[in-house]
Amino acid sequence: MNFQRLISLLLCLFLLAGAVPAFAAGADGGVPLAGSVLPLLGDPGCRQVGPLDPDRMLSLTVVLRPQEKFDPPVREQAASRFRTPAAAAEQPLIDYLMQCGLAVNPGAGGLTISAGGTAAAVAKALHVQLFRYVYQGEEFFANDRPVTLPPDLSAGVAGVFGLNNFQAFHSLRRSIKIKKPAIRPLLGRQPYTPPYIPAEIHKIYGFDQAYAAGLNGAGVTAAVVTFASFNQSDVDKFTGGLDLPSGGGTEVVPVDGGSGAVDFNDNSSVETTMDVENLLSSAPGCRLLVYEAPASATARDMIDAFSQLVNDHRAQVVSLSWGSDDGQLTEDFYVSMDAILQAGAAEGITFVGASGDDGGDHPVFPAEDPYFTAVGGTQLQLNAADGSLAGETGWTGSGGGPSWLIPAPAWQQGAFLPASGYRMSPDIAFDAAPETGYALYYNGGWNYDNGTSDGGTSAAAPEVAAAIVLVDQAQARQHRPPLGAVNQALYGLGAAGSRAVRPVTEGSNGPYQCGSGYNMVTGWGVPRVFDLITALTGFSAAPTVSITADSLRAATGDNVAVTATAGGITNPQYQFWIQNPLDQSWSSSGDYSGSGGFTFTESIPGTYTVLACARSGDGSGGAPVQSAPVTITFFSSRPAVSALAVTGPNGSQPAGGRAVFTAAAADPGGVPEYQFWVHDATGWRAAQDYSTRNTFALDSLQPGSYVVVVYALDQNDFAAGRWTSAYRQSFVLNVASSVRLNAPAGAVTGGTVDLTALAAGLTGAEYQFWYQSPDGSWHGSDYSSANSFHFTAGSPGVYHLVVYAKDHYAPNTARFSVFDTAAVNVQ
C-alpha cells in the first residue's frame, strides 16, 4: 500500500477539480490518459504471468468528461450542463473507435460510451498491451501502460474501463457469532438485547417521530447498488415477521446481465439482503430499486451501475455498501466516478455510502467522494429494562480519516474542522458494530436463530439512506425538489450545534478519537431523524402522540410494556396515566421523562385504560398532547370480580323521590357479593352488608346531599378478607341543594373584588370560585371549605363570576356540583 499511496499522492493534483489531466505527448502523436494503469501492478507481490489471449472478447465503458463542475448549493443550474461532454467529444470518439474495428453503443445522457471487440483490437485502438497477472493467489488481466488517444479526443475522456478485471470492490458487512437467545420474540419484548429489531432502532434514532408525523417514505424511490443477488422471499419474511407496513415494492434492475444466482457462501448475498431489509425497515413506504451489477465487482461494473442508475432518472436516494481501499483503483476511475456522481447530484440524487470497517486511515471509495455522504459506525447499547438509550460510542472498525487523493471540498474547510487538506470521512454515523448489530432474515431464517449478529458500516449506510428518503418525502409534501447533495447542509447543522445530529463523544477507531465536534470516527455524530428532517426541510406537523402496548391481555402479576411515540414535537418528553377500573381513579407514571416506554402490572383483574401525554423537552412546544386511549385487560387464574356496572341516579334529585341502585359484577367462575354504603348529614353507614342481593333503594329523599358507594367482591375474596380486590362505584345525589353567590355590583380598576357563597342541602360543603376577565381568560381556585374568595380587578370591563359547591365526598366535577353566577362591572 505504501507504493500505491506514493503514486496516488503524486497524481492527486488534477483530481476532482474539473481540469484536464496533464497529458504528455506519446508515440504516434497520441496523448496518454494519465492514471489509467492499476497502481497494483507496481506492487512487488504482483507478478506478470503472460499475455492475454488476443481473441478474448472485451467490453469497454468510456466515461466522458463533463463541461463544468457542479456546485451543489446552486440548484437552479441546468442539470444538462453537467452531462454534456467537453469539446463535443462524443461523436468523434465514436467514429474513432468504430474505425478501429470496435462495436460501439453510445450511452444515454452523454455520460458514457460502450464499446467492445477482441483484446487485440482493443489494445491496438488504445495503444496498450494486455497481460495476465497474479496477486495474492488471484489471477486477473490488466493493461500495462496508459491508454493513449488522439490529441483531439483525449480532452473529452475521463476514463476507459474494461481493460482489467481486477475485483476492486468488496462488501463492508461484518458479523460475529453470538449465543443463540433462548427466547427472542420478534415484536420487541424484554430484554432489549442485540441483534436489534427495527422498532428498537426507530425509537433511538427518531424514525418513530417521523412516522407519527405521517412520513414513511411513500412517494419516494430509493435504490441499492450491489454486486450480488438476494431472495425476495427472505425480504417478505422479514417485513411480514416484523409487521412492517407494505410500501411501493421492490424491483431488481440488472446491470450488464445482473449478479447471477444467489450465493450465501460468502458475504455477498447476505450483504444485499441486509441493504434491502435495513432500508425498507426504516423507510417502509418507499419504492426500492436494487441495481444488481455483475459479481465480478470490477471498476467497470461500478461505473456501469452508477451511470445506468443516473441515466434511468428514477432513484432519488442511493445506498452503497461496497467499497475499495483508497489507492487500489486507477486514477481515471476517481475522475470518472466523480463525473457520474456530479451528474446525479445535479438532478437531486443523494448518494449514501459505507465508510469502511477497517478503522482509521482506511478510507474507502466511492464513499469518500464529495458527492457521497459517508456513513461511519457506532456501537449502540440499550437499557435492557425498557429499550432506552444506555450509551453509544464510536465503533473501533469505523472507517475514517483523510483521503489519500481527494482534496477537501469547501464545506470541509473551516476553523471547526481538522486541517488535513484532503476530503475527510465519515460525515455522519449509525449503529454498525456487529456486537450491537441488526436482526435480519436471510437464507431462509433469522440470523440470531443461527447464532449470528450482522453489522458493519454497510448496515449503517442504508439506515441513513432511509432517513434521507423521509427528508425527500417531507420536501415533496412542501412541493419542493429532492434534497440531492446533502453534505454542505449537514456540515452547517453540525457546526451550528443543531439537535439534528447527536454527537458521539466516546470511542476510537485507532488513530482518531470521538469528540463533541466533527471527528474522523463518527463525523458529526448520529442523526435524530425527525429533527434532521425539520432542520433540512422546515417541515412541521401538528403535534401528536400515539400509544401501543405489547399485550392487550395479560394475567395479573405479568408485566405489560406500553410505548408512546410523539410526532411534530422536538425532544419529546413523556408521561403515562392509568385509570383503575376499581374506582375509576387515575395514577401517573411520574414526572415527564425522555423515555417513551413504561412497564406496569396489576394485581386486580379488570380492564385498565392507559393514556400517554407528550410535550417538548426544550421549551419549544405548547401544552402537552394526549394520545387516544389503549385498554389492557388483566385476568386472574382464580375467580375474581373483574368489572362492575351499576345503574342509578346521579346529580340533582327532587325532594321526596326514590333512588334505586342495581349492580352487576363480572366474576367468571365465581359468585359476586355486593355492599352498599351511604353518606348523608348523619355520616357514613353500611346500608346493606355483603350479600348476593344486588339492589338497594333510598326512599323519601330529604333535602341534602347523599353519597352512595357500591362495592362488589367475589365470595372467596370476601371470606379471605381480600378487601383491596373489591370493585366500587360512587354516586352523588343533590336533593334540593343550592348555592348562592354574593358579589358587589361594581368595583374600580386596581381594587379588590370580594366574593362569598352559602350552600344549602350539602354535607360538608366545599366551594370553587371562578372569574372571567374582560380579555376572556378564566381564573379560579381549587375546591375547599372556604366560602369566600377575592381578586384584584386589573382592567376595566365586565367580570363574569361563577361559584360551584359540592358535597365533601363528591368528585371534583361539575356533574356533582350546584352553581350560581353573577357579574361585576369594573370602572
Order of alpha helices (4+ residues) and beta strands (2+ residues): alpha-beta-beta-beta-alpha-beta-beta-alpha-beta-beta-beta-alpha-beta-beta-beta-alpha-alpha-beta-alpha-beta-alpha-beta-alpha-beta-beta-alpha-beta-beta-beta-beta-beta-beta-beta-beta-beta-beta-alpha-alpha-beta-beta-alpha-beta-beta-beta-beta-beta-beta-beta-beta-beta-beta-beta-beta-beta-beta-beta-beta-alpha-beta-beta-beta-beta-beta-beta-beta-beta-beta
